[in-house]
Amino acid sequence: KYSEYAVHCRVKRVKDVVKLKLRTQKHLFTFKTDPPTADRLLMNMKCDVIEL
């Protein structure tokens, strides 16, 4: 939902947690998920994905 409005999505992988940081014009949304769920979500992203 937020990826439609996001300028870009930054992905930070830390051990067993993946943080997805979606930047819109006004806000920064952060989602913490497990790696399999994050990979499934990243396949459906409509914004630029930046791996950190």
PDB file of N, CA, C and O in Angstrom, chain B, residues numbered from 101:
ATOM      1  N   LYS B 101       0.831  -1.198   0.000  1.00  0.00           N
ATOM      2  CA  LYS B 101       0.000   0.000   0.000  1.00  0.00           C
ATOM      3  C   LYS B 101       0.871   1.256   0.000  1.00  0.00           C
ATOM      4  O   LYS B 101       0.669   2.147  -0.825  1.00  0.00           O
ATOM      5  N   TYR B 102       1.838   1.335   0.917  1.00  0.00           N
ATOM      6  CA  TYR B 102       2.678   2.523   1.014  1.00  0.00           C
ATOM      7  C   TYR B 102       3.680   2.615  -0.128  1.00  0.00           C
ATOM      8  O   TYR B 102       4.172   3.703  -0.428  1.00  0.00           O
ATOM      9  N   SER B 103       3.989   1.499  -0.766  1.00  0.00           N
ATOM     10  CA  SER B 103       4.990   1.534  -1.836  1.00  0.00           C
ATOM     11  C   SER B 103       4.506   2.323  -3.046  1.00  0.00           C
ATOM     12  O   SER B 103       5.325   2.786  -3.840  1.00  0.00           O
ATOM     13  N   GLU B 104       3.200   2.487  -3.203  1.00  0.00           N
ATOM     14  CA  GLU B 104       2.676   3.291  -4.308  1.00  0.00           C
ATOM     15  C   GLU B 104       3.037   4.760  -4.139  1.00  0.00           C
ATOM     16  O   GLU B 104       3.240   5.469  -5.125  1.00  0.00           O
ATOM     17  N   TYR B 105       3.119   5.220  -2.891  1.00  0.00           N
ATOM     18  CA  TYR B 105       3.396   6.624  -2.598  1.00  0.00           C
ATOM     19  C   TYR B 105       4.859   6.871  -2.239  1.00  0.00           C
ATOM     20  O   TYR B 105       5.282   8.022  -2.133  1.00  0.00           O
ATOM     21  N   ALA B 106       5.633   5.808  -2.052  1.00  0.00           N
ATOM     22  CA  ALA B 106       7.010   5.952  -1.589  1.00  0.00           C
ATOM     23  C   ALA B 106       7.927   6.426  -2.707  1.00  0.00           C
ATOM     24  O   ALA B 106       7.754   6.071  -3.873  1.00  0.00           O
ATOM     25  N   VAL B 107       8.907   7.237  -2.322  1.00  0.00           N
ATOM     26  CA  VAL B 107       9.943   7.685  -3.251  1.00  0.00           C
ATOM     27  C   VAL B 107      10.938   6.544  -3.455  1.00  0.00           C
ATOM     28  O   VAL B 107      11.333   6.250  -4.583  1.00  0.00           O
ATOM     29  N   HIS B 108      11.341   5.900  -2.346  1.00  0.00           N
ATOM     30  CA  HIS B 108      12.218   4.737  -2.406  1.00  0.00           C
ATOM     31  C   HIS B 108      12.023   3.884  -1.155  1.00  0.00           C
ATOM     32  O   HIS B 108      11.400   4.316  -0.185  1.00  0.00           O
ATOM     33  N   CYS B 109      12.560   2.680  -1.191  1.00  0.00           N
ATOM     34  CA  CYS B 109      12.486   1.749  -0.071  1.00  0.00           C
ATOM     35  C   CYS B 109      13.900   1.296   0.249  1.00  0.00           C
ATOM     36  O   CYS B 109      14.595   0.755  -0.611  1.00  0.00           O
ATOM     37  N   ARG B 110      14.322   1.516   1.480  1.00  0.00           N
ATOM     38  CA  ARG B 110      15.644   1.059   1.906  1.00  0.00           C
ATOM     39  C   ARG B 110      15.477  -0.238   2.690  1.00  0.00           C
ATOM     40  O   ARG B 110      14.585  -0.354   3.530  1.00  0.00           O
ATOM     41  N   VAL B 111      16.336  -1.206   2.410  1.00  0.00           N
ATOM     42  CA  VAL B 111      16.256  -2.514   3.051  1.00  0.00           C
ATOM     43  C   VAL B 111      17.509  -2.712   3.886  1.00  0.00           C
ATOM     44  O   VAL B 111      18.625  -2.678   3.368  1.00  0.00           O
ATOM     45  N   LYS B 112      17.314  -2.922   5.191  1.00  0.00           N
ATOM     46  CA  LYS B 112      18.440  -3.159   6.088  1.00  0.00           C
ATOM     47  C   LYS B 112      18.267  -4.539   6.710  1.00  0.00           C
ATOM     48  O   LYS B 112      17.297  -4.792   7.425  1.00  0.00           O
ATOM     49  N   ARG B 113      19.225  -5.433   6.428  1.00  0.00           N
ATOM     50  CA  ARG B 113      19.151  -6.804   6.939  1.00  0.00           C
ATOM     51  C   ARG B 113      20.091  -6.949   8.129  1.00  0.00           C
ATOM     52  O   ARG B 113      21.299  -6.746   8.007  1.00  0.00           O
ATOM     53  N   VAL B 114      19.516  -7.308   9.297  1.00  0.00           N
ATOM     54  CA  VAL B 114      20.289  -7.480  10.524  1.00  0.00           C
ATOM     55  C   VAL B 114      19.935  -8.843  11.112  1.00  0.00           C
ATOM     56  O   VAL B 114      18.826  -9.029  11.615  1.00  0.00           O
ATOM     57  N   LYS B 115      20.858  -9.791  11.056  1.00  0.00           N
ATOM     58  CA  LYS B 115      20.680 -11.157  11.562  1.00  0.00           C
ATOM     59  C   LYS B 115      19.371 -11.764  11.084  1.00  0.00           C
ATOM     60  O   LYS B 115      19.252 -12.104   9.907  1.00  0.00           O
ATOM     61  N   ASP B 116      18.380 -11.909  11.966  1.00  0.00           N
ATOM     62  CA  ASP B 116      17.123 -12.555  11.591  1.00  0.00           C
ATOM     63  C   ASP B 116      15.980 -11.562  11.432  1.00  0.00           C
ATOM     64  O   ASP B 116      14.816 -11.963  11.403  1.00  0.00           O
ATOM     65  N   VAL B 117      16.294 -10.266  11.327  1.00  0.00           N
ATOM     66  CA  VAL B 117      15.279  -9.224  11.161  1.00  0.00           C
ATOM     67  C   VAL B 117      15.611  -8.400   9.916  1.00  0.00           C
ATOM     68  O   VAL B 117      16.771  -8.081   9.659  1.00  0.00           O
ATOM     69  N   VAL B 118      14.580  -8.066   9.155  1.00  0.00           N
ATOM     70  CA  VAL B 118      14.747  -7.205   7.984  1.00  0.00           C
ATOM     71  C   VAL B 118      13.899  -5.967   8.196  1.00  0.00           C
ATOM     72  O   VAL B 118      12.703  -6.064   8.469  1.00  0.00           O
ATOM     73  N   LYS B 119      14.522  -4.794   8.069  1.00  0.00           N
ATOM     74  CA  LYS B 119      13.797  -3.536   8.211  1.00  0.00           C
ATOM     75  C   LYS B 119      13.553  -2.949   6.830  1.00  0.00           C
ATOM     76  O   LYS B 119      14.484  -2.777   6.043  1.00  0.00           O
ATOM     77  N   LEU B 120      12.303  -2.646   6.546  1.00  0.00           N
ATOM     78  CA  LEU B 120      11.929  -1.990   5.297  1.00  0.00           C
ATOM     79  C   LEU B 120      11.579  -0.552   5.631  1.00  0.00           C
ATOM     80  O   LEU B 120      10.635  -0.299   6.380  1.00  0.00           O
ATOM     81  N   LYS B 121      12.327   0.388   5.086  1.00  0.00           N
ATOM     82  CA  LYS B 121      12.108   1.803   5.374  1.00  0.00           C
ATOM     83  C   LYS B 121      11.600   2.486   4.114  1.00  0.00           C
ATOM     84  O   LYS B 121      12.345   2.681   3.154  1.00  0.00           O
ATOM     85  N   LEU B 122      10.335   2.842   4.129  1.00  0.00           N
ATOM     86  CA  LEU B 122       9.705   3.474   2.972  1.00  0.00           C
ATOM     87  C   LEU B 122       9.616   4.972   3.198  1.00  0.00           C
ATOM     88  O   LEU B 122       9.010   5.427   4.167  1.00  0.00           O
ATOM     89  N   ARG B 123      10.220   5.733   2.303  1.00  0.00           N
ATOM     90  CA  ARG B 123      10.232   7.191   2.401  1.00  0.00           C
ATOM     91  C   ARG B 123       9.189   7.765   1.452  1.00  0.00           C
ATOM     92  O   ARG B 123       9.259   7.567   0.239  1.00  0.00           O
ATOM     93  N   THR B 124       8.216   8.480   2.022  1.00  0.00           N
ATOM     94  CA  THR B 124       7.266   9.231   1.211  1.00  0.00           C
ATOM     95  C   THR B 124       7.699  10.689   1.259  1.00  0.00           C
ATOM     96  O   THR B 124       8.744  11.004   1.827  1.00  0.00           O
ATOM     97  N   GLN B 125       6.920  11.571   0.678  1.00  0.00           N
ATOM     98  CA  GLN B 125       7.306  12.980   0.687  1.00  0.00           C
ATOM     99  C   GLN B 125       7.288  13.556   2.095  1.00  0.00           C
ATOM    100  O   GLN B 125       8.094  14.434   2.406  1.00  0.00           O
ATOM    101  N   LYS B 126       6.390  13.084   2.955  1.00  0.00           N
ATOM    102  CA  LYS B 126       6.264  13.659   4.293  1.00  0.00           C
ATOM    103  C   LYS B 126       6.748  12.752   5.410  1.00  0.00           C
ATOM    104  O   LYS B 126       7.219  13.247   6.434  1.00  0.00           O
ATOM    105  N   HIS B 127       6.647  11.445   5.245  1.00  0.00           N
ATOM    106  CA  HIS B 127       6.904  10.528   6.339  1.00  0.00           C
ATOM    107  C   HIS B 127       7.890   9.430   5.958  1.00  0.00           C
ATOM    108  O   HIS B 127       8.138   9.163   4.782  1.00  0.00           O
ATOM    109  N   LEU B 128       8.449   8.799   7.005  1.00  0.00           N
ATOM    110  CA  LEU B 128       9.286   7.619   6.848  1.00  0.00           C
ATOM    111  C   LEU B 128       8.601   6.488   7.608  1.00  0.00           C
ATOM    112  O   LEU B 128       8.431   6.571   8.825  1.00  0.00           O
ATOM    113  N   PHE B 129       8.210   5.438   6.903  1.00  0.00           N
ATOM    114  CA  PHE B 129       7.553   4.295   7.516  1.00  0.00           C
ATOM    115  C   PHE B 129       8.566   3.166   7.627  1.00  0.00           C
ATOM    116  O   PHE B 129       9.266   2.863   6.661  1.00  0.00           O
ATOM    117  N   THR B 130       8.652   2.532   8.818  1.00  0.00           N
ATOM    118  CA  THR B 130       9.576   1.433   9.042  1.00  0.00           C
ATOM    119  C   THR B 130       8.795   0.184   9.419  1.00  0.00           C
ATOM    120  O   THR B 130       7.963   0.208  10.325  1.00  0.00           O
ATOM    121  N   PHE B 131       9.071  -0.903   8.717  1.00  0.00           N
ATOM    122  CA  PHE B 131       8.440  -2.188   9.000  1.00  0.00           C
ATOM    123  C   PHE B 131       9.528  -3.196   9.326  1.00  0.00           C
ATOM    124  O   PHE B 131      10.520  -3.299   8.605  1.00  0.00           O
ATOM    125  N   LYS B 132       9.344  -3.950  10.424  1.00  0.00           N
ATOM    126  CA  LYS B 132      10.283  -4.999  10.803  1.00  0.00           C
ATOM    127  C   LYS B 132       9.621  -6.345  10.536  1.00  0.00           C
ATOM    128  O   LYS B 132       8.529  -6.619  11.033  1.00  0.00           O
ATOM    129  N   THR B 133      10.295  -7.186   9.743  1.00  0.00           N
ATOM    130  CA  THR B 133       9.747  -8.498   9.408  1.00  0.00           C
ATOM    131  C   THR B 133      10.860  -9.537   9.386  1.00  0.00           C
ATOM    132  O   THR B 133      12.037  -9.215   9.543  1.00  0.00           O
ATOM    133  N   ASP B 134      10.462 -10.785   9.188  1.00  0.00           N
ATOM    134  CA  ASP B 134      11.439 -11.853   9.024  1.00  0.00           C
ATOM    135  C   ASP B 134      11.859 -11.912   7.547  1.00  0.00           C
ATOM    136  O   ASP B 134      11.134 -11.405   6.691  1.00  0.00           O
ATOM    137  N   PRO B 135      13.001 -12.511   7.234  1.00  0.00           N
ATOM    138  CA  PRO B 135      13.509 -12.501   5.851  1.00  0.00           C
ATOM    139  C   PRO B 135      12.572 -13.085   4.790  1.00  0.00           C
ATOM    140  O   PRO B 135      12.459 -12.486   3.721  1.00  0.00           O
ATOM    141  N   PRO B 136      11.892 -14.221   5.018  1.00  0.00           N
ATOM    142  CA  PRO B 136      11.003 -14.728   3.952  1.00  0.00           C
ATOM    143  C   PRO B 136       9.855 -13.775   3.629  1.00  0.00           C
ATOM    144  O   PRO B 136       9.498 -13.605   2.463  1.00  0.00           O
ATOM    145  N   THR B 137       9.284 -13.159   4.648  1.00  0.00           N
ATOM    146  CA  THR B 137       8.192 -12.210   4.428  1.00  0.00           C
ATOM    147  C   THR B 137       8.707 -10.969   3.717  1.00  0.00           C
ATOM    148  O   THR B 137       8.026 -10.429   2.845  1.00  0.00           O
ATOM    149  N   ALA B 138       9.896 -10.512   4.076  1.00  0.00           N
ATOM    150  CA  ALA B 138      10.471  -9.326   3.445  1.00  0.00           C
ATOM    151  C   ALA B 138      10.730  -9.569   1.961  1.00  0.00           C
ATOM    152  O   ALA B 138      10.479  -8.692   1.135  1.00  0.00           O
ATOM    153  N   ASP B 139      11.230 -10.755   1.621  1.00  0.00           N
ATOM    154  CA  ASP B 139      11.481 -11.068   0.208  1.00  0.00           C
ATOM    155  C   ASP B 139      10.183 -11.077  -0.588  1.00  0.00           C
ATOM    156  O   ASP B 139      10.144 -10.618  -1.729  1.00  0.00           O
ATOM    157  N   ARG B 140       9.118 -11.602   0.018  1.00  0.00           N
ATOM    158  CA  ARG B 140       7.814 -11.629  -0.655  1.00  0.00           C
ATOM    159  C   ARG B 140       7.285 -10.214  -0.845  1.00  0.00           C
ATOM    160  O   ARG B 140       6.719  -9.903  -1.893  1.00  0.00           O
ATOM    161  N   LEU B 141       7.461  -9.350   0.159  1.00  0.00           N
ATOM    162  CA  LEU B 141       7.005  -7.963   0.052  1.00  0.00           C
ATOM    163  C   LEU B 141       7.814  -7.182  -0.982  1.00  0.00           C
ATOM    164  O   LEU B 141       7.259  -6.359  -1.711  1.00  0.00           O
ATOM    165  N   LEU B 142       9.116  -7.436  -1.049  1.00  0.00           N
ATOM    166  CA  LEU B 142       9.974  -6.708  -1.989  1.00  0.00           C
ATOM    167  C   LEU B 142       9.642  -7.035  -3.440  1.00  0.00           C
ATOM    168  O   LEU B 142       9.868  -6.209  -4.324  1.00  0.00           O
ATOM    169  N   MET B 143       9.111  -8.227  -3.696  1.00  0.00           N
ATOM    170  CA  MET B 143       8.740  -8.579  -5.067  1.00  0.00           C
ATOM    171  C   MET B 143       7.563  -7.740  -5.545  1.00  0.00           C
ATOM    172  O   MET B 143       7.390  -7.547  -6.749  1.00  0.00           O
ATOM    173  N   ASN B 144       6.747  -7.238  -4.612  1.00  0.00           N
ATOM    174  CA  ASN B 144       5.559  -6.463  -4.970  1.00  0.00           C
ATOM    175  C   ASN B 144       5.763  -4.955  -4.838  1.00  0.00           C
ATOM    176  O   ASN B 144       4.819  -4.192  -5.044  1.00  0.00           O
ATOM    177  N   MET B 145       6.978  -4.509  -4.498  1.00  0.00           N
ATOM    178  CA  MET B 145       7.233  -3.081  -4.317  1.00  0.00           C
ATOM    179  C   MET B 145       7.166  -2.351  -5.652  1.00  0.00           C
ATOM    180  O   MET B 145       7.662  -2.840  -6.667  1.00  0.00           O
ATOM    181  N   LYS B 146       6.551  -1.184  -5.637  1.00  0.00           N
ATOM    182  CA  LYS B 146       6.422  -0.373  -6.847  1.00  0.00           C
ATOM    183  C   LYS B 146       7.363   0.829  -6.823  1.00  0.00           C
ATOM    184  O   LYS B 146       7.259   1.716  -7.670  1.00  0.00           O
ATOM    185  N   CYS B 147       8.276   0.860  -5.861  1.00  0.00           N
ATOM    186  CA  CYS B 147       9.222   1.978  -5.767  1.00  0.00           C
ATOM    187  C   CYS B 147      10.646   1.432  -5.916  1.00  0.00           C
ATOM    188  O   CYS B 147      10.846   0.220  -5.986  1.00  0.00           O
ATOM    189  N   ASP B 148      11.631   2.335  -5.964  1.00  0.00           N
ATOM    190  CA  ASP B 148      13.029   1.934  -6.067  1.00  0.00           C
ATOM    191  C   ASP B 148      13.460   1.260  -4.769  1.00  0.00           C
ATOM    192  O   ASP B 148      13.157   1.754  -3.683  1.00  0.00           O
ATOM    193  N   VAL B 149      14.165   0.135  -4.874  1.00  0.00           N
ATOM    194  CA  VAL B 149      14.631  -0.610  -3.707  1.00  0.00           C
ATOM    195  C   VAL B 149      16.129  -0.400  -3.578  1.00  0.00           C
ATOM    196  O   VAL B 149      16.881  -0.623  -4.526  1.00  0.00           O
ATOM    197  N   ILE B 150      16.562   0.035  -2.385  1.00  0.00           N
ATOM    198  CA  ILE B 150      17.979   0.280  -2.110  1.00  0.00           C
ATOM    199  C   ILE B 150      18.394  -0.654  -0.978  1.00  0.00           C
ATOM    200  O   ILE B 150      17.864  -0.563   0.129  1.00  0.00           O
ATOM    201  N   GLU B 151      19.344  -1.554  -1.251  1.00  0.00           N
ATOM    202  CA  GLU B 151      19.844  -2.476  -0.229  1.00  0.00           C
ATOM    203  C   GLU B 151      20.970  -1.791   0.543  1.00  0.00           C
ATOM    204  O   GLU B 151      21.901  -1.247  -0.051  1.00  0.00           O
ATOM    205  N   LEU B 152      20.875  -1.823   1.867  1.00  0.00           N
ATOM    206  CA  LEU B 152      21.923  -1.231   2.705  1.00  0.00           C
ATOM    207  C   LEU B 152      22.800  -2.314   3.284  1.00  0.00           C
ATOM    208  O   LEU B 152      23.743  -2.018   4.019  1.00  0.00           O
TER     209      LEU B 152
END
